[in-house]
Amino acid sequence: MISIPISILDLASVGEGETIADSFAGSVQLAQLAESLGYKRIWYAEHHSIANIASSATSVLIAHVANHTSTIRLGAGGIMLPNHSPLVIAEQFGTLATLHPGRIDLGLGRAPGSDQITARALRRDPMTSEHFPDDVAELQGFLSDQSPIPGVRAIPGEGTNVPLYILGSSTFGAQLAAQLGLPYAFASHFAPKLLHQAIAIYRDRFRPSAQLEKPYVMAGVGVVAAETGDAALAEFEAMRRNWARSLFSRSGRDLTLEEVDAILRTPQSARVDEMLHYSGVGTAADVAIYLEDFQRQTNADELIVVHRTTTIEARLLSTRLLGELLG
């Protein structure tokens, strides 16, 4: 049995031969399954212009899944706040929190969630990231009983106090989360390099706040659970190829499988494998042992897993097999 809280990051992935509508239906199935098995929460990430990720309208997807579930916590992991007005996000998540009391989280990041061309299409000024700490404070104010701007109120949103989380893959987010007294979620499922350093900084510099009395760390981990170890390894290798294709394709042309395999036989494969460094692959028992060991290394309070599969069917299977071991 797994003794630590386990949550899910669902990217609403679109596999080969699947449609976006299939992906959304799969996200509902996954959430219903996770709710029945005792996963703590499910988060959805804001990404843009990525062909195989359908969670770009994050708050809309949360609303859809919330309408088809009843108890599991749902939220953003995260909203890329520099893409938005804090007032608009307060209104969106205030609406969600009013419709689904006690179930909504709001994780915040400062990356664009896209490439530079897409960022420009979002009307995103590259300098907006520099204002991320101020934007977080403004958003927090809009969700409280005291607006940060006299005469401006988030309706709905005001007084909902939707819990905020700071997301990060560097030490910047760790420092900000510590300063604001907010929970910190590290994206070690794709950016593992600074995991231990960031957690140490966060815990060392944490200041208690109205939301949180002591540090709370979440860490991302990739998992693939299958009926056999060989089946899990085959699924992981297929997903590894997909990552390589996404990373190295250029000019709108996807690499062929032969081209992908050729790249993975070169030193360039290190870039892919570094991003996938924290991955538990095997039977559910194998994955459970991996997660317990990862938690001991990080002392994380909660793990948020990404079921690294290429199809909805495999994702649901991985979710079910691991979920059956939750304590």
N, C-alpha and C positions, 0 to 999 in steps of 0.2 A: 504493500500500500504506500501511497505517496502522502507524506505528512504535511507538506507545505502548500499554501494556496497556489493554485494554477489557473491562469487566465489565458485568453486567446486573442491574438491579433489576427483579424480576418481581413485580407487585402481584397476580398471579392475577386479573386483571380479568375481569369477567363482562359481555360485550357484550349488546346487545339481541337477544333470540331465543336466547341461549345460557344454559345452566344452570351451576350451580356445579360439577357433575360434569364438564361440558365444559371449564370453566376449569382444573380440576385435570389433566385429560388433556392440555390444551394446555400447561400448565406442564411436564409430563413431556416432551412433544415438544420444547418450546423448550429445555429443559436438554440433551436428547440432541443436538439440533442444535448448540447452543452448544459443547458438549463436542467435537463433531467438527470444529468450525471454529476452535477455539483461543481462545475467550473465556476470560478468566482465572478468573472466579468468577460465581456468581449469588446474589443476596441476596433475601430475602423480608421484607416489612415488616409489623409488627403494627398492624393497624387494626381498629376495632370498629364494628359497627352501620352500615356503609356498604354499600349494596345492591350496588354493582358492584365491590367488592374482597373477595376470598375468602381472604385470607392471615392471618386473625385468629389461628388456632391455628398459629402460625409454626413451632414446633419439630416439630409433627406433619407439616406440609407438607414441611419439610426432610427428615424421615425418609423420607417417601414418595418424593420425588424422588431422594434418595440411593440408594434401593433399585433405581432404574431407570437409574442412571448409574454410572460407575466411576472417573473421574479428576477431573472438574471440582470445584473448591471450591464449597461451599454454605454459606450462613449467614444470619444475621438482619441485616437492614438497616432497622430494627433491632427488638430487644426493648425495649419501653418499661418500663424497670426499675422505676419507682415503682409499676407495676401488680402487682408480684410480690415475693415473698420472694427475696433473693439465693440462699438455700440451694436453693430449688426450681429456679431457673434453672441453678444449678451442676449439680444432678442431671440436669436435662433435657439440657443441652449436654454434660455428662460422658458421658451415655448415647450421644448422637450421636457424640461423638468416639471412644468405645470401639468402636462398631459400624462407624465409617467413619474409621479413623485418618488423620490428616494432611489431612483434607478439610473440616473444620468451622471456621467463623468465628463470632464473637459480637459483633455491633455493638449498641451500647447508646444509647438516647435517654431523655430525661426528660419528654417530652410524654405526654399520656394516649393519643394515637392515636385520639381520639374527641371527641365534644362533651361538654359538662358533664353532661348527663343520663345519657349512657352511662358517663361516668366514675363517677358515683354508683352505677350498677348494677354496676360493677366493684369496688365497696366501696373506692374510691380516696379517700383523704384528700387534699384539695388541698395540704396542707402536705408531703406525702411528696416532692414535687419538691425541697424544700429539703435533703433528706437524700441526694440523688443522688450526690454525691462519696463520701460514706461508704458508700453501698450498692455503688458500683463497687469500692471498696477491699475491702469484705467479700466480694463475689463473687470477686474476684481471689484472695483468700486461700483461699476454699473450693476453687478450682480448682488451687491450689498444693499443696505438701507440708506447709504449716503452716496449720492452721485458725485463723481469726480469733477463734473462740469455743471455749475449752477444753471438751473433751468432745463437741463437735459436729463431725461429719464429713460431707462430701458423698460419698455412696456410691450410684452412681458419680459421678465428678467429680474427686475428690481426686487430685492428681498429673497430671491430663490437661493442665493449662496451656493450655486452649483460648485462642487469641489473641483479645484484646479490641480493639475499635475504638470510639472515641467518635464519635457522630453529632451533628450540630448544624446549626442555621440561624441562629445568633447567635454573638456572641463568647464567651458563657459556655462552650460546648462546646470552643471553641478553647483557652481558658485551661486548662480541666481536662485536656484531652488533652496539652497541653504540660507541665503540672505532673506528670502521671502517666507521661509518656514513652510514650504510646500513639499509634497511627495515628489520623488525624482524617479523617472523611468529612463534607463539607459538602453540605447538601441544596439545591444551587443549581438543581436541576431543578424546584423549586416555590417556593423562597424565595431569590431571587438577590441581594437588596439588599446584604447584608453579606459577600458572598463574598470579595472581595479583602481587606477589613479583617480578617476572621476568619483567613484564611490567613496574613497578615502577622503577626498576633499569635501564632499557633501556631508559626510558624517562629522568630520572635524569642525566644520564651520556652521553647522545648523543652528538656527535661532528659532525657538518655539514661536508659534503664531496662533491666532484664533482658530485656524483650521486644524493645526497639527502640533502636538506637544513634543514629539520626538521624531527623529528621522524615519522615513519610510522609503525603502528602495525597492523598485521593480527592475527586473533585468530580462531582456529578450533572449530567447533561445529557439533555434530551429529544431523541429522534431519530425521524424517519419516513423510511425509505428505501423507494422503490418503483421500478418499472421505468421510469417517466417522472416528470419534475418535476411535471407537472400532476396525475398520480395521487397523488403524495405530498402536494401542496398540498390536494387534495380530502379526503384522509384526515385531514390535520392540522386542516382546518376543521371536519370532523365531530367530531373529538375536542375541539376548542375549544368547540363547542356543548355537548358533554357536560359539560365543566368548568363552563360558565356555568350549565347546568341544576342541577348539583350545588351550586354556590355560592349561587344565588339562590332555589331552591325553598324553600318554607316550609310548615309545618303538615302535613307528610306528603303534600302534593300536588305532583307534578312539574309544572314549567312545560311548556307545549306548545312545539313548535318555533317557532311564530309568536311566542310570548312571549319565547323565548330570543333570536331574531333581533332583536326590538325592543329588548331590553336591550343587545345587542351593537352597536346603532347609537347608543347613548347614552354619556356619559362613564364609566358604570359598567363598560364594557368594559375600561377601563384596569386594573381589578383582576385580570381574567382574564389579560390580556396581560402584566402584570408577572410573574405566576406562571409563565407559559410563555416568559419572556424568552429563556432559553438553550435553544433548540430548533434542531437541524439538520434541515432538511427538503429533500428532493429525491431525485435518483438517489443510488446508493451513493457515487459519486465526489464528488458535491456534499457529502454528509454527511461523508465522510472529510476533505475540505478544511476544513469547519466545525470538526470535532473537533480537527484539528491546530492550527488558529488559536486555538481555545479553550484548548488545552493551553499554547500559547506565552504567552497572556495570564495564565494562572494558575500556570504551572510545576507543575501537578499531576503527581504520580507515576503516577496511574492515573485513568481516567475510568470512571464507572459510568453506563451509559446506560439510560434508560427508553424502550422502543419505544412511542411514543405513538400507539396505534392503537385502533380501535373493535371489532375482531374478532380472534379467534385466528388466522384465516387471514392477515390483514394483518400481524399481529405476527410470525408465523413467516417471512413473506416479508421483512419489514424486517430481522429477525435474520439470515436467510441472506444477503441482498444485502450487508449491511455486513460480516458475518463472512467473506465471500469475499475481502475486502480486508485482513484482519488479517495482519500480518507474522509 
